[in-house]
Amino acid sequence: MSMAPNEQVGEEYGYPSGMQSQIKGLQVAGIICVSLVTLWVGWHVGTMPAEFEGPETLGLLLALSLFLVMGWMVGLYLIHLFPTIWITGQYLVLSKFPKGYTRISWQDVIETTKCPPLRYCFGSTLVRARRITLWHRFYGLQYTGSIQPVFLIHPSIDRHDELLEEIRHRTTER
């Protein structure tokens, strides 16, 4: 079990121990991706000549910058893919790596939907909200084609159906 957020401790929905090791593996892969890309780009920038020598140097800097941004996006995607979730009276709370939390007011939760086919979201349910984090807008872009923030609830989360029913209930009772 994870350590719950400090304020009102709500009902926790986490992943079983077998899935926890897979999630930790994804997080480690994300950290490695971010670290290696940053080191690789830093090394290339460090070995460049001190003076710019024309458009090819500018092109290389642009390519390295793009590679850095893409590497960070992939790494952060892997790190934050499957959060532990808590339900409290006022908030839906998501875990953030390594020990942070994001609180989503129930007024900001819009809907739950099944992930569209061919979107590679592992059979997950998408929860759309008005505000989560900037990072969750990338999930929204990938899974819905919109910059509306979303997060995924994988079918193997503890008490999956109960969690989805509770979210749906709280979003329809407003």
C-alpha positions in Angstrom: 0.0 0.0 0.0 1.1 3.5 -0.7 1.3 6.3 1.8 -1.9 8.3 1.5 -2.1 12.1 1.1 -1.8 14.0 4.4 -5.2 15.7 4.4 -8.3 13.6 4.4 -7.3 10.0 3.9 -9.7 8.6 1.4 -10.3 5.2 -0.2 -7.1 4.0 -1.9 -7.1 2.2 -5.2 -3.7 0.8 -6.1 -2.3 -2.0 -8.3 -1.6 -5.5 -7.1 2.0 -6.5 -6.3 2.6 -8.2 -9.6 1.5 -5.1 -11.5 3.5 -2.9 -9.0 6.7 -4.4 -10.2 5.8 -3.7 -13.8 4.9 -0.1 -12.9 8.2 0.3 -11.1 9.9 -1.1 -14.2 8.2 1.5 -16.4 9.2 4.2 -14.0 12.8 3.1 -14.0 12.8 2.9 -17.8 11.4 6.4 -17.8 14.2 7.6 -15.5 16.8 5.9 -17.6 15.4 7.4 -20.8 15.4 10.9 -19.4 18.9 10.4 -17.9 20.5 8.9 -21.0 19.0 11.4 -23.4 20.1 14.3 -21.2 23.6 12.9 -20.9 23.9 12.1 -24.6 22.6 15.6 -25.7 24.9 17.2 -23.1 27.9 15.3 -24.4 27.2 16.3 -28.0 26.7 20.0 -27.0 29.9 19.9 -24.9 32.0 18.5 -27.8 30.7 21.1 -30.3 33.2 23.8 -31.5 33.1 27.0 -29.4 32.1 29.1 -32.4 29.2 28.5 -34.7 30.3 27.4 -38.1 27.3 28.0 -40.2 23.8 26.5 -40.7 24.9 22.9 -40.0 25.8 23.7 -36.4 22.4 25.4 -36.0 20.7 22.4 -37.5 22.6 20.1 -35.2 21.5 22.2 -32.1 17.9 22.1 -33.3 18.0 18.3 -33.8 19.6 17.8 -30.4 17.0 20.1 -28.8 14.2 18.1 -30.5 15.8 14.8 -29.4 16.0 16.1 -25.8 12.4 17.2 -25.7 11.2 13.9 -27.3 13.3 11.8 -24.9 11.9 13.7 -21.9 8.4 13.3 -23.1 8.8 9.5 -23.5 10.5 9.3 -20.1 7.9 11.3 -18.3 5.1 9.4 -20.1 6.5 6.1 -18.7 7.0 7.5 -15.2 3.5 8.8 -14.7 1.4 6.2 -16.7 -0.4 4.3 -13.9 -1.0 6.4 -10.7 -2.4 5.2 -7.4 -5.8 6.8 -6.9 -7.5 8.0 -3.7 -11.1 9.2 -3.4 -11.9 11.8 -0.8 -15.0 13.9 -0.1 -13.6 16.8 -2.1 -11.0 15.4 -4.4 -9.9 12.6 -6.7 -6.2 12.3 -5.8 -3.5 10.9 -8.1 0.0 9.9 -7.0 2.9 11.6 -8.8 6.4 10.1 -9.0 8.2 9.8 -6.7 6.1 10.9 -3.7 3.9 13.7 -4.8 0.1 14.0 -5.2 -2.2 15.9 -7.6 -5.7 16.8 -6.3 -8.5 17.0 -8.8 -11.7 18.7 -7.5 -14.8 16.7 -8.3 -16.2 19.7 -10.2 -13.2 19.4 -12.5 -13.8 15.7 -13.3 -15.7 15.6 -16.6 -16.2 12.0 -17.6 -14.9 8.4 -17.8 -14.7 6.7 -21.2 -13.2 3.5 -22.6 -10.0 4.2 -24.5 -10.6 4.4 -28.2 -9.4 1.4 -30.3 -5.9 1.5 -31.7 -4.7 4.1 -29.1 -2.4 1.6 -27.2 -3.7 2.3 -23.7 -3.7 -1.3 -22.5 -7.5 -1.6 -22.2 -7.7 1.3 -19.8 -10.4 3.7 -19.0 -9.8 7.4 -19.5 -10.8 9.9 -17.0 -11.1 13.4 -18.5 -10.8 16.5 -16.3 -10.7 20.3 -16.7 -7.4 20.6 -14.8 -4.8 18.0 -13.8 -1.3 18.9 -14.8 0.4 20.1 -18.0 1.8 16.6 -18.4 -1.7 15.0 -18.5 -2.5 17.2 -21.5 0.0 15.1 -23.4 -2.0 12.0 -22.4 -5.1 13.7 -23.6 -3.5 14.5 -26.9 -2.3 11.0 -27.4 -5.5 9.2 -26.4 -8.3 11.6 -27.4 -6.7 13.9 -29.9 -7.5 16.9 -27.6 -5.4 18.8 -25.1 -8.0 18.2 -22.5 -6.1 16.5 -19.6 -6.8 12.8 -19.0 -5.4 10.0 -16.9 -5.6 6.2 -17.3 -7.1 3.6 -15.0 -5.8 0.2 -15.9 -8.2 -2.7 -15.6 -5.9 -4.4 -13.1 -6.2 -1.7 -10.5 -7.7 -2.9 -7.2 -11.5 -2.9 -7.2 -11.6 -1.5 -10.7 -15.4 -1.6 -11.2 -16.0 -0.1 -7.8 -13.6 2.8 -8.5 -15.2 3.6 -11.9 -18.6 3.5 -10.4 -17.6 5.8 -7.6 -16.1 8.3 -10.0 -19.2 8.2 -12.2 -21.5 8.6 -9.2 -19.6 11.6 -7.9 -19.5 13.3 -11.3 -23.2 12.8 -11.9 -24.4 13.9 -8.5 -23.2 17.5 -8.9 
